[in-house]
Amino acid sequence: MNKSKIISLVGILFLSCGLKADILWTQETGWYAEGGLLADYLPVMNGESALDAMNLARNHQERGEFSKALSLYRSVAEGYSDSILAPEAVFQEGKIYRLQKRWNKSYATLQQVLTNYPEYSEFNKVIAEQFDIAVYLMEGARTRLFWKVPGFRDYSLAQDFFEGITSNAPYSEFAPSALMNIAIIAKDESDSDVAVEALDRLINSYPDHTLAADAYYMLAEINADMVDGAAYDQGSTREAMSYYEDFLILYSGSGQVGNAEVGLNKMREVNAQSKLYMADYYYFNKKNKNAALVFYNETITVAPNSESAKIAEKRIAQIKENIEVKRKKEKRFTIPKILKVPKLFKFNKSDDE
């Protein structure tokens, strides 16, 4: 029976017996299996050579002799691919590449552990290493060219790595944090679409996670940042208001409540001013008091304590008292060209004349 068949058979017997042996290392003992000797899980004739290679690799690794360590770990991973040492060898390769700042190579090597050895007992540690790599890139770390020369910062690569983590471990503590970091990078890069999508996924997939509150607040802030003013489309204003309101209802004990209330009031004022623009447009330009009343009342409903609401109340009173307001006595109103008039009312041609 050749070596590969022996190793394969031992691996099958090891798994079928339901034995769990974490592979550990100390300076005094070298590599060993928790709860027993590695010899209990490896054939002596091959186990000793694999174990010797692992111990020698670790010694080189501790001394910073990474090339020698990588060569030995690779020989174990390739020559004893069915042994319980193989995933540990690949894992150590990935960690060395991280120390060398070879982020792509490190992440891809760690991915091999997750793909080829899904039952590896240190699964969470592998995910943690991948997460750390993504964080380094997020914080501006540069990939080394030719292992030594710093390259460019690559925030999109960090996003890709975080995205990979959500796929590798969707039910882990790392997944919601990865989504939040994707959103943070996207927000910093002014990519609001990606940020909103990541935050929506966080809220929908992990509604009970502690980061859900931050996600709601960040969604409100992102939409608020997209508001250009009362003369523009109010879609983002309404979205911001909705998220601020949800945040205040769901997370009334949060330390961000004060900021959320300020943000909500600001968005309500902008929305109310937009309603006032429309009301004045129908009142002064179209001479349609009924249409104007609709928007004046909406102005008050949206933000009853705002300056816009006070003006709206004054206009309503004038309309109800049938007072003809002359433009020369009022602050002249000109509807901004960017403001889109809603098609709620139709006017014949004579209305414009």
N, C-alpha and C positions, 0 to 999 in steps of 0.2 A: 504493500500500500504506500503510495507516494505521500509527500509532505502535505500537499494541499488537501488531499482527501482526509488525512488524519486531523488536520485543523478543522476542516468543515464538520467532520463527525463530532469532534469535541464540542464545537460551537452549538450544534443541534442538541446534544445531550445536556449541555449547560442550560440552554433555554428551556428544554422540555422538563427539566427537573425543577424549574421555577426558582433557581438560585439567583440571588441578587448579590453581586459582589462589586462594591464601589472600589475603583482602583485609586489608591492613595499613594502619596510619596512623602517621605521625610528624609532629611539629610543623613540620619543615622541608619535607617533601614533600606532606603531606596524605594522602588515601587513594590507595593504589596496589595493584596486583596483584603478589604475590610472583613473581618470575621474568619480569615483563613489565609493560607499561603497560596500564591499564584500557582504553585505546583499542583494544587488540588484541582485546578481548572485547565491546566495546559499539560500536554504530553511532555514528559521530561526531556526527551530527545530534541524537541523543537522549542519547548517552553523556555528552557534555559538560555538558548541563543537569543530568543526574542527578548527575554527579560534582561539579559546582559546588554543588548543593544539599547533598550529603553533606559537603563540606568546610566549607561555611558552617554547617551544623548542628553539626559537631564544634567549630568555633570558639566557637559559642554554648555548647555543652556544657562546654567547658573553662573558660569564664568564669562558669559557674553560671547561665546564662540558659536554664533548662530548658524553659520554655514555648516559646520560639522554636526551640530545638533539636528538641523533640518534633514541632512542626508541620512542620518541614522533613524530618525522618526519615519522618514519616507520609506526606508527599507523595511521597517516593521509593518507599516500600513499596507505596503504592497505585497510583502512576502508572507504576512500572517493576517490577511484581510478578514478571515473568519474567526480570529481569536478575540478574546476580550481586551487585548491590548491595542487592537487596531484603532477603534474610535478615540482612545486616549492619545494615541500617537498623532492622529490627524488633528485633534483638538490642540495639542501642544504646538503643532506646526502653525495653526491659525494664530495662536497667541504670540508666537515669535514674529510672524509677519506684522502683527499689530505693533510690536515693539520697534520694528524697523520702519513703521509708518507707511507700510505698503497696504493701505486701507482696502483697496479692491481685492487684492490677493488674500488678505486676511479674512475678509467677509466671505469670499467665495469658498475658501478652505473650510471655514466654520459651517458653511451651508452644506458641504459634503458630509459632515458629521450628522446633521439633521436629516439629510436625504438618505444616506446609506446605512445609518445606524439609529433609526427612530426610537429604539428601545434603550439607547445609551442613558445610563443612570444620571449623568450630569447635564441633561437636556437644558435645564434652566440656566446653568452656568454658560452654556454655549450661546443661548439667547442674550444673556447679560453681556457677553463679549461683543456680540453683534450690535447691541444697543449702545455700548460704550463707543464703538467705532463711529456709529452714526452721530453720536453726540459730539465727538471730536471734530468731525467734519462740519457739523452745525455751528460749532464755536470758531470755525475758521481754520482748522488744521489743513495743511496742504499735503497732497500725495507726493511722495518722494520720487523724482525721476532718476532712473538708474540707481535707485536705493539711497541716493545721497542728496541730489539737488532738489530743493523745494519747488513744487509745481504751483499751479493756480488753486485758489480756493474753489470748491465745487459744492455749493449748497444743494443743487439739484441731486447730486449723488447721495447726500445725506437724506433727502426726502425719499429717494428710491430705497435706501436701506431701511428707513423707518417703515416704509410700505411693506417691504419684505418681512419685517418682524410681525406686522399685523397678520400676515398670511401664515407665517411659521407658528405663531403662538397666539391665536385669536382669543383664547380664554385666559391668557396670562395677565399679570399685572402690567406687563410691558406694552400690550396692545393699545390701551387708551392713552398711555403716555406718548407712544409713538405717533398716534393721530394728533395729539396736541402739539407735538414738536413739528409735524408736517405743517400744521396751521400757522404756527409761529414763524417758521421760515417763509412760508408763502406770504404772510402779512408783511414781513420785513422786506420782501421782494416785490411788494405791491401787486401780488397775484391774488386778488380777493376771491376769485372763483374757486381756486384750489383750497384756499383757507376755509371758505364757507363749506365746501364739500367735505373736508376732513372733520370739521366741527360738527356738522350734521350727522356724520357717521358715528362720531363719539357719543353724541347725545342719544341717538337711536339704538346703538349697540350696547352702550354702557350707561343707561340712565341713572343707575344708583351709584356710579363711581364718583369719588370726590372731585374729579376734574370736570364733571358735568356742569357744575355751577360756573366754573371758569369758562367753559365752552359757551354757555348761554350769554354770559357777559361779553365775551370776545365777539360773538356773532352780532350783538347789539352795537358794539363799538365799530366793527368793520362796516356794517351798514350805515352807521352814523357818519363815518368818514367818507362814504360815497355820496352823501347828500351835498349837492352844490348850492342849494338855496331854495327859497320859496318859489322862484320863477321856473324851476326845473321840474321834471317828472318826480312825483313823490313816492314812487315804489320803494326806494331805499329807506325813505323816512318812515313809511308804514312798517316795513320789516324791522327797522331799529326799534320802533315803539313796541312792536309785538314781543321782541326778545327782551327788552327792558321790563315789560310788564310780566312776562313769564318768570324772569329772574326774580323779581320782587315778590311774586307769589310763592314760588318754589323754594327760594333761599332767603327768606326774611331775616335769618340770623347771620347772614354773611357780612363780612367787614366791608364789602363793596356796595352795600345798600345805599349809602349816601351818594356815592358817585352815580349809581344807577338812577336814582331819583332825579339828580341834576340832569343827566343825559336824557331821561324820559321827558322832563319838562322842556328841555331845549328842542327836542324833536316835535313835541306837541305844538310849541310856538311856531316852528317852521311850517308845520302842516296847517296850522290855523291861519298863518299869514298867506299861504297859498290859496286857502279857501276864500280869504278876504279879497285877494287879487281877482279871483273869478267872480265873486259877488259884485265888486265894483265895476268889473268889465260889463256885466249884464245890466247893471244899474245905469252907469254913465254912457257906455258906448252903444248898447243895444236897446236901452230904454225899456227893458223888460223887468218890471218890478217883481213879478212872480218868481222868475228864475233867480233874481238877485236875493230874494228872501230865503230861498232854499240854501244858498251858499252862506248867507249871513248867519243863518241858524246853525249850519254845520261848523262854522267858525267858532261859535260859542260852545257848541257841544265838544269839539276837539280839545279846546283849551279855555275853559270858562274864566280863568283868572288872568288871561294874557292881555296884552295891549291890543292885540287884534280883536279880541272878544269885545273890549270896550268900544272900539270903533264900530264893530258890527251891531252892537246894541243901539248905538246912536243912529245908525243908518236905518235899522228896523223901525225905530220910533218915528223917524222922519217919514218913512214910507207909510206907516199906519196912520199918521196924522195928515197924510196927503200933502206934505210940504215939498214944494219944488225946490230942490237944491241947485243953485247955480254954480257952475264950475268955477267961475272967477272968485267965489268966496271959499272954495275948497282947495285943498292941496291937489294940484292937477294929477290925475291918474293916467298913466300910459301903460298898457299891458305889455310886458316884455315879449319880444318876438319868440323867445325860446319856449314860452309857456304854451302848452297845447290846450286849446279850448275843448272841453269834453263834449261829445255829441249827445248831450242829454236833451237839448232843446233845438228845435229847428225854426229858422226864421226865413221869411220870404225875402225876396230881393229888396223890397222897399224898406226893410228894417235897417239896411246899411246906408240908406240914402238920407 
